Amino acid sequence: MEFVPAVLFVRENDPDTKKHTEFADTNWHFYALGNIGDSKKTDYTRAYDPDDMNEFTCENSDNNTNNGQFQSGVFMYQNVRAIETPYAAFDSEKTYNENDIVVNNGNIQIYDGSSWSNATLTGWTDSETPYFAPYTAPNTMQYLFPITSSEWNVQVNGEYVNYKHNTLVNEKFDGDHSFEFRYACRGDYRDGDPINETDGQDNDAQFDLNHDVVLALYEWLVTATEEQYVAEAPQWFVKSAMEFFYAYTHYYTMMDNRAKNTFWHFAKTGTYIEVSRPVKALLHVYEESTDNGQTWVKATGTEIDPNKKYRTQYAFDLWAYDMDTALGIDNNGALVFPYGKEDGDYRTEGDPSSGYAFNGAGSIFWRRLKKSFSSELVDIMT
């Protein structure tokens, strides 16, 4: 596998243009700019360390899925901070059945067959009373961050009420929703199932571990306070890699590489970082110390021990993929955007209804990175 910096032009040579598959002429056409090479390695050789079963890559499947932009599920609804729910608004003209659930005036209510009552909430520890909104699907830029742990984890009848948390825990990681595991060390995944197994070990158990790592990243991303986010970012991802990815896609107007066409690679970085707020989902990639950091061993147990210190050398970086929308070219190869379009700009200047020039512009991952590390991004681009 080799990549080289290149600018590629292509043309079709057959004088009979009716036989052409792409162009109606025999002229040269711009095709790509970047580090170009063979990305189609076999599933047995994609990983940096084929002996490390905890290394994996998670593909973001599309731009408009429930979780592909790391939406928080909290937004301003009728000028009130509200949690988007999976439930519809109460309709006085509708006939309801026993155990039906609706949202009514900011409350979640359950029908017992004759009357409505407010649902019992679990997982809510904030002092303020929550306000719930019916399923609304607002513009992705409207989702707020950070949100509280309660806003993310509140439940009714054992189900997460926050719509985005609800869809995330029910995510199949099969490519038909928001994410799909690819190129794991034990083989590739297709439609949520492992293929090309490399060692015959328990893929289901490893799948669950990988799955929980992604869910933990998501929860940290939407709930970390600004202070926590800035301090803990290097404990979750290779900050310089993410900043470079943002700057590169920004500089070359790669409008389709901020949600879809991003591969989230989780692996050893070679550098250990002490974890300030360890999470259970990452215990399998932690080392622990019981003597205040003098000696470290592989973490034991199934719960975080507050009397131990934890460190890890695992973090996320991003693999570039399908970067064919550079320099103003859209998904169909048409030159439609002028140079200089940014992730907050509309496709048609001044027209919000035209949508954002960058697919995934509302991604909380990139919005947080841009907000908190803007000066570092400027340094990279200058």
N, C-alpha and C positions, 0 to 999 in steps of 0.2 A: 504494500500500500504506500503510495507516494503522492504528495501534493506539491504543486509548484505555483508561484504567483504568475498569473497569466491573464491576458485579454483574448477572448476567443471570438472569431467571426466564422460564420458558416455560409455555404451557398449550395444550390443545387445545379448540377452541371448539364443535365439532359436538355438539349435544345427544345425538346417537345415539352413545353410547360404544362400541358394537360396531364402529364405523368407525375408532376411534382406533388409532394405531400404537404409542403409548408408554404413555399414562396411561388409567386406567379412570374418569376424572372430568374435570371442566372447571376444576379448581383450578390456581392458579399453583404451579409447582415450581421450586426452585432448580436452575440449570443450570451456571453457571460464575462464577468470580471471578478477576480478573487483568487483564492488558493484552490486551484482546480486539480482534481485527481480522481483516483478510483476509490469510491466510497462503498463499493459493493463487496466488501470482504465477506468471507464465510462466517457463519454464526459461531464457529469454533474459535475464531481469532479476533473477534471484535474487541474484547475486553483488554485492558492494560495488563491485568494479572489473572490469567485463566484459572489459577488455583484459589482465587478469592471468591467464595460463593456469595459474599455480601455485596459485590459490585453489580450494578444494574444500570440500565438506561430506561427512562420512562418517556415515551413520545407523547407530546401534546397533540391530540388528534384533530382538533379543528378550532376555529376562531369563535364560533357562536354557540358552543356547548355550555352546559350549566356551570362548569367549573374551570373551563379552559383559560379564563382570565383571572383566576384566583379571586373571584368575587366574594365579598364578605357577607352578603345577605342582609346588610343593614343600610338603610337609606332614608332620606327625608321624604316622608309620605304625608301630603297635605300639611306641610310645615312642621311635622312632628318626627323626631328620630324614631324609626320603627324597624322592627324585625320582619322581613319578608317571610311569609309562611307558605306551605303547600296548599292552604285552604282557600276556598272561595269566600266572598263576602256574603253575609246573610241576605237572603232574598225573601221578603215577606209574602211574595206571590208563589213561592215554591213549596211543594209538599216534601217534608223531610221524613227520614226513617230513623228508628232508634240507633243511637251511637254515631249519627252524623255529626261532623265537626265543621264549624264555620268561624269566621272572624266577624265580630260585631262591635263596632265602636271601640276598637283597639283591644278587645278581649277575645280570647279563644273560648268558644262555648261548645258544649256537647249536649245533644238532644237525647232525653231519656225515654222518648216515646210520647210524652205529654207536655214537657216543658224544657226550657233551656237553662243551663247553669254554667258558670265559669269553670273552665277546666282547672284541675290541680296541676301546678307547675312543679317540676323537679329540676335541680341543677341551677336554680336561680339564687344567687347570693348577693347581687347588687342591692343597694339600699333603695334605689328608685324603682318604682313600679314599671314593668315593661309595657311597651305599646306595640301591638302586633298589626301588621298589614296583610290584606289578602294577597294571593299570588298576583304579582304585578308585572314582572319582567321589565324593570326600568332600564334606561340607558346605562351601559356598564360604567361610564364615568360617574354615575350618581352613587355608586356604592362607596360607603365611608370606610375609613381606616384611621387609627386602629379602632377595633371594637373590643368590648369586654369579654372575658371568658364566659360570663353568664349569657351574653347575647349570642355567643356561638354554641353553647352547650345546653341551653334550656330544653327541657323535654316535656311532652305530654303523652301519657300512656306508653312510656318507653320509647317514643319516637322523637327524634330531634325536630324541633319546631322551626329553627332557622332553615329556610328552604335550601340554601347552598350547602349547609352541613348535611341536611337530609339527603340531597342528591349525591354528595361526596361519599357518604358511607354506603350508599347503594350503588356506587360506581362499580362496574364489572371489570374495568381495565381491559376491555376487549376490543377497543378501537371504534366501537359504535357509539361511544359516549365522549368523555373528555380525555381519557388517558389510555395508553396501552404500553405494557412492558415490552421492551425489545432488547435483543442482544445480551440477555443475562448470561452469566457464566455457565449456567447449566443448559444452555440452548436458547433458541428464540421462542417467542410466543406468537401465536396467531389466534385471533378471536378469543383471547383470554386463556388459551390452553397452551401448555408447553409442547414444543416439537424439537426435534434434533437434540434430545437429551444427551449430555456429555458424560455423565458419571453415574446415572441410575439411582441417584439419591432422592430424597423426598422433595420434589419440586413444589408440592402444595405448601409445605411448611415454609420454604424459602419465599414463595410468592406472598404468603401472609406477612412475613417480615418486611419484604420490600414495600408491600402495600401500606403497612403501618408507618414506614418512614415517610412516604409521600404525604400521608394524612397529617403526620406530625409537622412536617414542613409547612403545610397549608395553614394549620391552626396557628403556628408561631407567626407566620407572615401576617395574618389578619388581626391577631390579638396582641402582639408585642407593642408596648408603648414606644414612643419615639426614642426615649433613652435606651430602652432594652434593645430595640431594633439596631440602633447604631453600634451598641457595644457587642451584640451577639451575632451580627451578620456573618463575621468570619467563622463562627462556630457552625454555621449552616451551609454556607456556600463560599466558593473561592471568589472573593470580592473583586479582585483584579480581572478575573475572567469574565464575570458578569458585566463589569463596567466596560471592558473592551467590546463585548458583544453588543451592548447598547450603543456605544459610540460608533462602532463599525456599521451597524444597521441604520443608525441615524445618518451618518455621513454619506452613505451610498443610497439613502432612501429605499431601504429594503422593506417595503411595506407589508410583506407577508411573512415576516420572520420574528414576530413578537409573541405570538401565541402558537398557532399552527406552525409546523416546520421548526420547532425547537425540541431538542432531545436533552432531557435532564439526566445527566450522567452522575451517578453517585459512586464514589470510589475513594481509595486512600490518596491523600495528597503528599504524603511523606513528611508532613509537619504536624506534630501534636499540638492541640489547643485545649486548654482547660475549659470545661463547660460550666458556665455560671448558673444555668437553670436546667439541669439534666432532665430528660423525659424518658419514660418507660419504653417507648417505642424504639429507642436507639440503644438500649442496654447492650444489645448483641454486638455493637461496634464501639463500645466504650471500654476503657481501662479504668481501674479504680485504685484508690490509695487510701489506706487507713492510717498513715503516718504523716499526714499533712503534705503529701506530694514528694516524700523522700523516695519511696519505691512505688512502682506501678505494676499491676497484674491485670489479666483479663477480668472484666466485670463478672460478678457472680450474682445469683439471686434473680428474682422476677419483679422486684420493686426497687424504686430509688431509695437508697439509704441516706438520710440527711447527715449521718455521721461520717460519710465517705466523700472524698473528692473524686470527680470523674474527668476524664479527658478523652479526646478522639482525634484521629487523623483522617476521618472520613468527612467529605463535604460534597456538595453539588457543584458541577460546572456545566456548561452548555456546549453541546455539539451543534454546529451549523448544518443545516440540511435544506436542500431544495431552494437555494438562494437565487431564484430566477426572476425576482421582481426588483432588481436594482436599477438605479438611475431613472426612475420614473416609469418603468415598464410594469404593466399590470399582469394578472395571472394568465391573460390571453396573449401576452407578448406585444401588446399595443403600448406605444409611448403616450401615456395619458397625463402624467404628472410633471410639472416643472421642477427643476432642481430646487431643493431647499424646503420642500414640504416636511413638516415635523409631525410628531405623533399626536399633537393636539389640534392640528389643522384639519379642515374639512376638505373633502374631495373637490367640492366646488367652493371657492373662496366666499366666506360669509354666509353659506347656506347649510345650517345644521342638518336639514333633511337629507342632504347628500351623503351623510355618514363621514366617518373619519378617514383620512387618507391612509393611515396605518391600521391594518387589521389588528385587533387586540390592543388598541390604544388605551382602553380602560383597564388593562391588566394591573392589578394592585401590586404585583411583583415589580413591574417597571415603574409605576408611579411612585412607589416608596423609594426605590433606588434613586430615581431622579430627584426626588424631594430631599433626601437625606445626604446624598453624596454628589450634589450638583457641582461643587468646586472640583472634585476629583474627576468627574466626567469632562469638565472644561479643560483640565490639564491634559487629559488623554487626547482630546481633539485639537489641542493647540501645540 
